[in-house]
Amino acid sequence: MELANIEKLVEKYENATTTLQEEAILKNYFTKEDVAPHLQEYKFMFTYFATAKDETYTKTIKLEPKKSKKRNFKWLAVAASVMLLLSVFVGKNQYDEAQERKKAEIIYAQVSKGLKLLSTNLNKGKQAVATLYTYENTVNKIIE
């Protein structure tokens, strides 16, 4: 009967639903010498827990002041400032180039408009000269 109870408690222990009293029962059972053969793996686990509880750390811990983080923050602030200035400089150059392109596009549009106007006026002049040639040709025919 006790073995069946222990097996139920092991199952509850694996599901993390045991109480502290039930864990104490398991600890007492697995620290004894007579453990069922199919539960031997749990004996190693519970004996490890019992021996690990007695271990202590014997070395001394040296506490040093943490000055390096303050220095790192200073260098981080300097690096951020440099990056900010660099990005402003690059951004300003790109903005100026964009403004120059806009000015060039406006000038190109104005020159194109002027050339179209000149072209239409030259075509009107060409037509006027053509009519003059026809008048001159007819006058020359009459004179001859």
C-alpha positions as CSV (number, residue, x, y, z in Angstrom):
1,M,0.0,0.0,0.0
2,E,2.8,2.4,0.8
3,L,4.5,1.8,-2.6
4,A,1.3,2.7,-4.4
5,N,1.0,5.9,-2.3
6,I,4.7,6.8,-3.1
7,E,4.0,6.2,-6.8
8,K,1.0,8.6,-6.7
9,L,3.1,11.2,-4.8
10,V,5.9,10.9,-7.4
11,E,3.4,11.5,-10.2
12,K,2.0,14.5,-8.3
13,Y,5.7,15.7,-7.7
14,E,6.3,15.5,-11.5
15,N,3.2,17.6,-12.1
16,A,4.3,20.1,-9.5
17,T,1.1,19.7,-7.4
18,T,2.6,18.3,-4.2
19,T,2.4,20.0,-0.8
20,L,5.4,20.5,1.5
21,Q,4.3,17.6,3.7
22,E,4.0,15.3,0.7
23,E,7.5,16.3,-0.5
24,A,8.8,15.6,3.0
25,I,7.3,12.1,2.8
26,L,9.0,11.6,-0.6
27,K,12.3,12.8,0.8
28,N,12.1,10.4,3.8
29,Y,11.2,7.5,1.5
30,F,14.0,8.1,-1.0
31,T,16.7,8.7,1.6
32,K,16.2,5.2,3.1
33,E,18.2,2.3,1.8
34,D,15.2,0.1,0.7
35,V,13.8,1.8,-2.4
36,A,11.8,0.0,-5.1
37,P,14.0,-0.8,-8.2
38,H,11.8,1.1,-10.6
39,L,12.1,4.2,-8.5
40,Q,15.9,4.2,-8.1
41,E,16.3,7.2,-10.4
42,Y,14.3,9.3,-8.0
43,K,16.5,8.2,-5.1
44,F,19.5,9.9,-6.8
45,M,17.6,13.1,-7.3
46,F,16.4,13.3,-3.6
47,T,19.8,12.4,-2.2
48,Y,21.3,15.1,-4.3
49,F,18.9,17.6,-3.0
50,A,19.8,16.6,0.6
51,T,23.5,16.9,0.0
52,A,23.3,20.1,-2.0
53,K,21.5,21.8,0.8
54,D,24.6,21.4,3.0
55,E,27.0,22.9,0.5
56,T,28.3,26.4,1.1
57,Y,30.4,28.8,-0.9
58,T,33.7,29.5,0.8
59,K,35.4,32.1,-1.4
60,T,35.2,35.8,-0.6
61,I,33.5,38.1,-3.0
62,K,35.3,41.3,-3.9
63,L,33.1,44.3,-4.4
64,E,34.6,47.0,-6.6
65,P,33.0,50.4,-7.4
66,K,31.4,50.5,-10.8
67,K,33.0,53.5,-12.4
68,S,33.2,52.1,-15.9
69,K,29.4,52.5,-16.5
70,K,29.7,56.2,-15.9
71,R,32.5,56.5,-18.4
72,N,30.6,54.4,-20.9
73,F,27.7,56.8,-20.6
74,K,30.0,59.7,-21.2
75,W,31.4,58.2,-24.3
76,L,28.0,57.2,-25.4
77,A,26.8,60.8,-25.1
78,V,29.9,62.0,-27.1
79,A,29.2,59.4,-29.8
80,A,25.5,60.4,-30.0
81,S,26.5,64.1,-30.3
82,V,28.9,63.3,-33.1
83,M,26.3,61.2,-34.9
84,L,23.7,64.0,-34.5
85,L,26.0,66.6,-36.0
86,L,27.0,64.3,-38.8
87,S,23.4,63.6,-39.7
88,V,22.5,67.3,-39.6
89,F,25.4,68.1,-41.9
90,V,24.5,65.3,-44.4
91,G,20.8,66.3,-44.2
92,K,21.6,69.9,-44.9
93,N,23.7,69.0,-47.9
94,Q,20.9,66.8,-49.3
95,Y,18.3,69.5,-48.6
96,D,20.5,72.1,-50.5
97,E,20.9,69.7,-53.4
98,A,17.1,69.2,-53.6
99,Q,16.6,73.0,-53.6
100,E,19.1,73.3,-56.4
101,R,17.2,70.7,-58.4
102,K,13.9,72.5,-57.9
103,K,15.5,75.8,-59.1
104,A,16.9,74.0,-62.1
105,E,13.5,72.5,-62.9
106,I,11.9,75.9,-62.7
107,I,14.5,77.5,-64.9
108,Y,14.1,74.6,-67.4
109,A,10.3,75.1,-67.5
110,Q,10.7,78.8,-68.1
111,V,13.3,78.3,-70.8
112,S,11.1,75.7,-72.5
113,K,8.1,78.1,-72.4
114,G,10.2,80.8,-73.9
115,L,11.5,78.6,-76.7
116,K,8.0,77.4,-77.5
117,L,6.9,81.1,-77.7
118,L,9.8,81.8,-80.0
119,S,9.0,78.8,-82.1
120,T,5.4,79.8,-82.6
121,N,6.5,83.4,-83.5
122,L,9.1,82.1,-86.0
123,N,6.4,79.9,-87.6
124,K,4.1,82.9,-88.0
125,G,7.0,84.8,-89.5
126,K,7.8,81.9,-91.9
127,Q,4.2,81.9,-93.0
128,A,4.3,85.7,-93.6
129,V,7.5,85.4,-95.6
130,A,5.9,82.6,-97.6
131,T,2.9,84.8,-98.5
132,L,5.4,87.5,-99.5
133,Y,7.2,85.1,-101.8
134,T,3.9,84.3,-103.5
135,Y,3.1,88.0,-103.9
136,E,6.6,88.6,-105.3
137,N,6.3,85.7,-107.7
138,T,3.0,87.0,-109.0
139,V,4.4,90.5,-109.3
140,N,7.4,89.2,-111.2
141,K,5.1,87.3,-113.6
142,I,3.1,90.4,-114.2
143,I,6.3,92.5,-114.8
144,E,7.6,90.0,-117.3
